[in-house]
Every structure is written in structure tokens, then in C-alpha cells.
């Protein structure tokens, strides 16, 4: 997981271990947006209210 975090944020391993608190890293990861896919594995645009409403109604 360290490598994925470092690659995503363009950090060195040293910075991840000693330069930023682990609690902050966890909050950053939790707050990251996640893509939403419908039944056909097609991406649902969360910024489009109509597409999002259609997805919610599908559930």
C-alpha cells in the first residue's frame, strides 16, 4: 500500500514515513472520490444530476 500511496501523491517513501502523519494519509484516502459504475459496468457521471438520478433509481 505504501507504494500505491507514494505513486498517487508523488511522494517519496521517506516523506510518507516521516513527513506526514498517517492519520492525514488515511483521511486523504477516505476522502478520495470513487467512480460509480452501473450494472453494465459503464461509468456514471456524478456531476450530471440526470445520470446520477437514473443510477439511484436503478438501485
N, C-alpha and C positions, 0 to 999 in steps of 0.2 A: 504494500500500500504506500510505503514511503516514496517509491519510485514514481507511482502514478501522481501523487500529490506534487512532487517536485516538478514533474513534467508539465502538469497542468498549469501551475502557477509560475513556472520558470524560475524555481528556487534551487539553490544548492542543497545537498543533504545536510551540510553543516548549518545552514540557515534554518532549515526545518527543525533540526535537533536543538539548536542553541539560540536562534534569533527570534523565534516566535513561539508563543505559548501553545501547547497542544489543545487547550480549550478553545482558543481562537480558530485554530485549524478545523476543529470539529464543527464549530458554528458555521464557518465558511462552507464546509462540505454539506451541511444540513440545509443551508440557505440556497444552495445552487439550484437553478431551475432544472427540472427533469422533463424530457419530451413526453408527450402524451400520444399514444397510438390507439387507433380504433381496432375493431375486430379484423379488418383487412390488413392490419399492420401498416396502415398509411398514417402519416403524421397529421395530428390535429393542431392547427394553429391556435394557440392560447390567446393571441391578440385579436383574433377575429371572433366577435361575440356570437355571430350566427353559427360558425363552425363549433365553437365551444358549447353552445346551447344544444346543437344537434348531438354532440358527443354525450352530454349529460343526459339527454332524453333517451339515448340509446342504452344507457346503463339501466 
